[in-house]
Amino acid sequence: MIVVENVKKSFGTKEVLHNINITFEKGKVNLVIGRSGSGKTVLMKCLIGLLSPTSGAIYYDNKDFHHMSFGDQKKLRMDMGVVFQGSALFDSLTIEENVMFPLNMLTNQSQQEKLDRVNHCLQRVDLINTNQLYPSELSGGMKKRAAIARAIAINPKYLFCDEPNSGLDPKTSLIIDELITGITHEYNMTTVVNTHDLNSVITIGETIAFIKDGTLEWHGTKDQVLVSDNESLNDFIYAQPITQMIRPHVK
């Protein structure tokens, strides 16, 4: 479980996050939604330690991440898997080498142990027999799956995904959503996903935090999001094309 408590983040005189309080639950897919520039990416960077909050605290299982020693922060980062928006695979490395990269960096496993783990992760994301391919030889959806395989290679407790469906067609997006949900429940991880994809919101959003202009406007579940009376949330939700199909069913 991750608890965000009274977090503010400023850049100079500009406050980007305003007193954010959210709990991300273990074993669930926790979504953070909002328009571009709302602050959700800044929040994720604070969660994974790329940025430090100006004030407030982020607790990982009751431990304040940003007040840990360097050594304890390093240990915690070994429990984090991250899927970046553009997949961020190394173009010069094969898929096998990409997935093995965190194992080389963070573990003392033998080469065979690392290879076994790589093959397990590639099988889990349905990328069997892609070991010796390069990222340029994969489709967009396959690259995202390879990025997920790399993120889970170290068997993390926490998984962070920044716009995992960005640039993907609806069918491939559904595959990625199902994969994220499946591995979250299988490994009992605390998963945090930044997204503006309404399909993801209404299918995998076990908890949903809506951020507007750096402020937490609404927090609920996928069953509540379409019947909320929050005007800002409704403006965000019903501006998206999929609502032409789902809105008539909302009473």
Salt bridges, closest charged atoms under 4 A:
GLU15 OE1 - HIS18 ND1 2.66
GLU25 OE1 - LYS28 NZ 2.84
ASP64 OD2 - HIS67 ND1 2.88
GLU163 OE2 - LYS40 NZ 3.79
GLU163 OE2 - HIS196 ND1 3.14
GLU186 OE1 - ARG124 NE 2.55
GLU206 OE1 - HIS185 NE2 3.06
